[in-house]
């Protein structure tokens, strides 16, 4: 798989906006790669966390199965959490 490097500065007025800008940049960069696809992007019922679910295709990664990366962004403070799943 090819490497993609992102450079730049995120200037936003508050932490929540910084987190949003960062995860949207990650989303756009990852989705642009042929090995990855954005499976789902949603805000759960409580409305406090926005979830981004990406799938890496086994055919491109060289691994035996697809795997997923899930990013959760807390809307109020922009905190990002990342999990890798099968």
Residue frames as a rotation matrix with the C-alpha (Angstrom) as fourth column:
UNK 1
0.579 0.815 0.000 0.00
0.815 -0.579 0.000 0.00
0.000 0.000 -1.000 0.00
UNK 2
-0.133 -0.596 0.792 1.20
0.545 -0.712 -0.443 3.48
0.828 0.373 0.419 -0.82
UNK 3
-0.357 -0.068 -0.932 1.89
0.889 -0.332 -0.316 6.04
-0.288 -0.941 0.179 1.88
UNK 4
0.261 0.446 0.856 0.06
0.565 -0.790 0.239 9.35
0.782 0.422 -0.458 2.07
UNK 5
-0.563 -0.467 -0.682 1.45
0.823 -0.391 -0.412 12.27
-0.074 -0.793 0.604 4.05
UNK 6
0.492 0.750 0.442 -0.70
0.687 -0.646 0.332 15.20
0.535 0.141 -0.833 5.13
UNK 7
-0.645 -0.679 -0.351 0.75
0.761 -0.530 -0.374 18.52
0.068 -0.508 0.859 6.15
UNK 8
-0.187 0.556 0.810 -0.78
0.199 -0.786 0.586 21.75
0.962 0.271 0.036 7.25
UNK 9
-0.996 -0.080 -0.042 -2.20
0.065 -0.316 -0.946 23.54
0.063 -0.945 0.320 10.25
UNK 10
-0.119 0.990 -0.069 -5.68
0.751 0.135 0.646 23.35
0.649 0.025 -0.760 11.71
UNK 11
-0.992 -0.119 0.045 -6.78
0.070 -0.808 -0.586 26.70
0.106 -0.578 0.809 13.11
UNK 12
-0.119 0.992 -0.053 -10.20
0.472 0.103 0.875 26.55
0.873 0.079 -0.481 14.74
UNK 13
-0.083 0.112 0.990 -11.76
-0.506 -0.861 0.056 28.65
0.859 -0.496 0.128 17.51
UNK 14
0.257 0.216 0.942 -12.34
-0.955 0.207 0.213 25.79
-0.149 -0.954 0.259 19.99
UNK 15
-0.615 -0.607 0.503 -11.32
-0.590 0.778 0.217 22.21
-0.522 -0.163 -0.837 20.79
UNK 16
0.115 0.754 0.647 -14.52
0.106 0.638 -0.762 20.70
-0.988 0.157 -0.007 19.39
UNK 17
0.871 0.204 -0.447 -13.90
-0.362 -0.349 -0.864 22.35
-0.332 0.915 -0.230 16.03
UNK 18
-0.099 -0.973 -0.210 -10.24
-0.983 0.064 0.170 21.24
-0.152 0.223 -0.963 15.99
UNK 19
-0.516 -0.036 0.856 -11.31
-0.209 0.974 -0.085 17.62
-0.831 -0.222 -0.510 16.54
UNK 20
0.559 0.797 0.229 -13.91
0.118 0.197 -0.973 17.90
-0.821 0.571 0.016 13.77
UNK 21
0.671 -0.358 -0.650 -11.43
-0.731 -0.464 -0.500 19.40
-0.123 0.810 -0.573 11.30
UNK 22
-0.396 -0.896 0.199 -8.81
-0.855 0.439 0.276 16.74
-0.335 -0.061 -0.940 12.13
UNK 23
-0.348 0.295 0.890 -11.12
0.051 0.954 -0.297 13.73
-0.936 -0.058 -0.347 11.78
UNK 24
0.767 0.635 -0.096 -12.59
-0.033 -0.110 -0.993 15.09
-0.641 0.765 -0.064 8.55
UNK 25
0.296 -0.763 -0.574 -9.06
-0.953 -0.273 -0.128 15.47
-0.059 0.586 -0.808 7.13
UNK 26
-0.643 -0.481 0.596 -8.26
-0.502 0.852 0.147 11.89
-0.579 -0.205 -0.789 8.18
UNK 27
0.156 0.817 0.555 -11.57
0.126 0.541 -0.832 10.71
-0.980 0.199 -0.019 6.66
UNK 28
0.827 0.193 -0.529 -10.89
-0.433 -0.383 -0.816 12.41
-0.360 0.903 -0.233 3.34
UNK 29
-0.080 -0.949 -0.305 -7.29
-0.995 0.060 0.075 11.15
-0.053 0.309 -0.949 3.10
UNK 30
-0.622 -0.128 0.773 -8.14
-0.294 0.953 -0.079 7.57
-0.726 -0.276 -0.630 4.05
UNK 31
0.358 0.872 0.333 -11.19
0.095 0.321 -0.942 7.42
-0.929 0.369 0.032 1.76
UNK 32
0.598 -0.184 -0.780 -9.08
-0.757 -0.450 -0.474 8.63
-0.264 0.874 -0.408 -1.18
UNK 33
-0.538 -0.837 0.101 -6.85
-0.780 0.540 0.316 5.52
-0.319 0.091 -0.943 -0.90
UNK 34
-0.155 0.486 -0.860 -7.95
-0.767 0.489 0.415 2.55
0.622 0.724 0.297 -3.03
UNK 35
-0.695 -0.187 -0.695 -7.50
0.154 0.905 -0.397 0.06
0.703 -0.383 -0.600 -0.15
UNK 36
-0.885 0.302 -0.353 -9.88
0.328 -0.133 -0.935 1.87
-0.330 -0.944 0.019 2.16
UNK 37
-0.433 0.793 0.429 -13.55
0.277 -0.337 0.900 2.74
0.858 0.509 -0.074 2.17
UNK 38
-0.843 0.309 0.440 -15.72
-0.538 -0.496 -0.682 4.74
0.007 -0.811 0.585 4.55
UNK 39
-0.793 0.549 -0.263 -18.34
0.489 0.832 0.264 2.20
0.363 0.081 -0.928 5.65
UNK 40
0.338 0.936 -0.102 -20.42
0.784 -0.219 0.581 4.40
0.521 -0.276 -0.808 7.89
UNK 41
-0.869 -0.448 0.210 -20.44
0.260 -0.775 -0.576 7.83
0.421 -0.446 0.790 9.52
UNK 42
0.128 0.992 0.000 -23.10
0.362 -0.047 0.931 8.48
0.923 -0.119 -0.365 12.14
UNK 43
-0.686 -0.166 0.709 -24.03
-0.566 -0.491 -0.662 10.09
0.458 -0.855 0.243 15.44
UNK 44
-0.739 0.378 -0.557 -25.58
0.511 0.854 -0.099 7.67
0.439 -0.358 -0.824 17.94
UNK 45
0.158 0.987 -0.022 -28.86
0.716 -0.099 0.691 8.30
0.680 -0.124 -0.723 19.74
UNK 46
0.324 -0.060 -0.944 -27.33
0.864 -0.388 0.321 10.25
-0.386 -0.920 -0.074 22.63
UNK 47
0.842 0.053 0.537 -25.81
0.400 -0.730 -0.555 12.73
0.363 0.682 -0.635 20.18
UNK 48
0.824 -0.561 -0.079 -22.52
-0.281 -0.526 0.802 13.11
-0.492 -0.639 -0.592 22.07
UNK 49
-0.231 -0.930 0.284 -20.18
-0.148 0.323 0.935 11.09
-0.962 0.174 -0.212 19.80
UNK 50
0.629 0.276 -0.727 -19.77
-0.747 -0.042 -0.663 11.04
-0.213 0.960 0.180 16.03
UNK 51
0.210 -0.494 0.844 -18.51
-0.035 0.859 0.511 7.68
-0.977 -0.137 0.163 14.70
UNK 52
0.366 -0.230 -0.902 -16.49
-0.929 -0.149 -0.339 7.03
-0.056 0.962 -0.268 11.53
UNK 53
0.406 -0.168 0.899 -16.04
-0.128 0.963 0.237 3.40
-0.905 -0.211 0.369 10.43
UNK 54
0.211 -0.460 -0.862 -13.43
-0.974 -0.175 -0.145 2.55
-0.084 0.871 -0.485 7.78
UNK 55
0.801 -0.003 0.599 -12.71
-0.007 1.000 0.015 -0.82
-0.599 -0.016 0.801 6.16
UNK 56
-0.113 -0.874 -0.472 -9.32
-0.890 -0.123 0.440 -1.86
-0.442 0.470 -0.764 4.79
UNK 57
0.785 0.495 -0.372 -9.71
-0.619 0.649 -0.443 -4.42
0.022 0.578 0.816 2.03
UNK 58
0.505 -0.580 0.639 -7.72
-0.066 0.712 0.699 -7.64
-0.860 -0.396 0.321 2.40
UNK 59
0.732 -0.188 0.655 -6.98
0.672 0.356 -0.649 -7.70
-0.111 0.915 0.387 -1.33
UNK 60
0.669 -0.463 0.582 -5.00
-0.011 -0.788 -0.615 -4.47
0.743 0.405 -0.532 -1.00
UNK 61
0.634 -0.390 0.668 -3.51
-0.772 -0.369 0.517 -4.89
0.045 -0.844 -0.535 2.48
UNK 62
-0.206 -0.710 -0.673 -2.04
-0.571 0.646 -0.507 -8.35
0.795 0.279 -0.538 1.96
UNK 63
-0.698 0.065 0.713 -3.74
-0.653 0.349 -0.672 -9.60
-0.293 -0.935 -0.202 5.13
UNK 64
-0.952 0.298 0.074 -6.01
0.305 0.894 0.327 -12.66
0.031 0.334 -0.942 5.04
UNK 65
-0.017 0.996 -0.091 -9.16
1.000 0.018 0.010 -10.69
0.012 -0.091 -0.996 6.02
UNK 66
0.077 0.179 0.981 -10.58
0.228 -0.961 0.157 -7.20
0.971 0.212 -0.115 5.86
UNK 67
-0.385 -0.080 -0.919 -10.16
0.923 -0.029 -0.384 -5.14
0.004 -0.996 0.085 9.02
UNK 68
0.490 0.690 0.532 -11.86
0.595 -0.711 0.375 -2.03
0.637 0.132 -0.759 10.34
UNK 69
-0.781 -0.576 -0.239 -10.70
0.588 -0.552 -0.591 1.18
0.209 -0.602 0.771 11.99
UNK 70
0.359 0.933 0.036 -13.28
0.792 -0.325 0.517 3.06
0.494 -0.157 -0.855 14.04
UNK 71
-0.825 -0.536 0.181 -12.81
0.383 -0.765 -0.518 6.67
0.416 -0.358 0.836 15.09
UNK 72
0.290 0.892 -0.348 -15.08
0.925 -0.167 0.342 8.21
0.247 -0.421 -0.873 17.72
UNK 73
-0.695 -0.473 0.541 -15.16
0.361 -0.881 -0.306 12.00
0.621 -0.017 0.784 18.09
UNK 74
-0.210 0.590 -0.780 -16.71
0.913 -0.168 -0.373 13.60
-0.351 -0.790 -0.503 21.17
UNK 75
0.228 0.392 0.891 -18.71
0.799 -0.598 0.059 16.52
0.556 0.699 -0.450 19.80
UNK 76
0.952 0.275 -0.135 -18.26
0.300 -0.744 0.597 18.81
0.063 -0.609 -0.791 22.82
UNK 77
0.627 -0.758 -0.177 -14.48
-0.288 -0.437 0.852 18.72
-0.723 -0.483 -0.493 23.18
UNK 78
0.598 -0.350 -0.721 -13.17
-0.786 -0.080 -0.613 17.21
0.157 0.933 -0.323 19.92
UNK 79
-0.144 -0.672 0.726 -11.50
-0.733 0.565 0.378 14.23
-0.665 -0.478 -0.574 21.63
UNK 80
0.305 0.150 -0.940 -10.66
-0.840 0.507 -0.192 11.43
0.448 0.849 0.281 19.17
UNK 81
0.000 -0.272 0.962 -10.54
-0.600 0.770 0.217 7.73
-0.800 -0.578 -0.164 20.04
UNK 82
0.071 -0.069 -0.995 -9.41
-0.951 0.297 -0.088 5.07
0.301 0.952 -0.045 17.57
UNK 83
0.124 0.003 0.992 -10.00
-0.493 0.868 0.059 1.32
-0.861 -0.496 0.109 17.64
UNK 84
-0.514 -0.287 -0.808 -8.87
-0.836 0.376 0.398 -1.42
0.190 0.881 -0.434 15.24
UNK 85
0.054 0.682 0.729 -11.35
-0.645 0.581 -0.496 -4.27
-0.762 -0.444 0.471 14.77
UNK 86
-0.933 -0.241 0.267 -11.77
0.012 0.722 0.692 -7.49
-0.360 0.649 -0.670 12.81
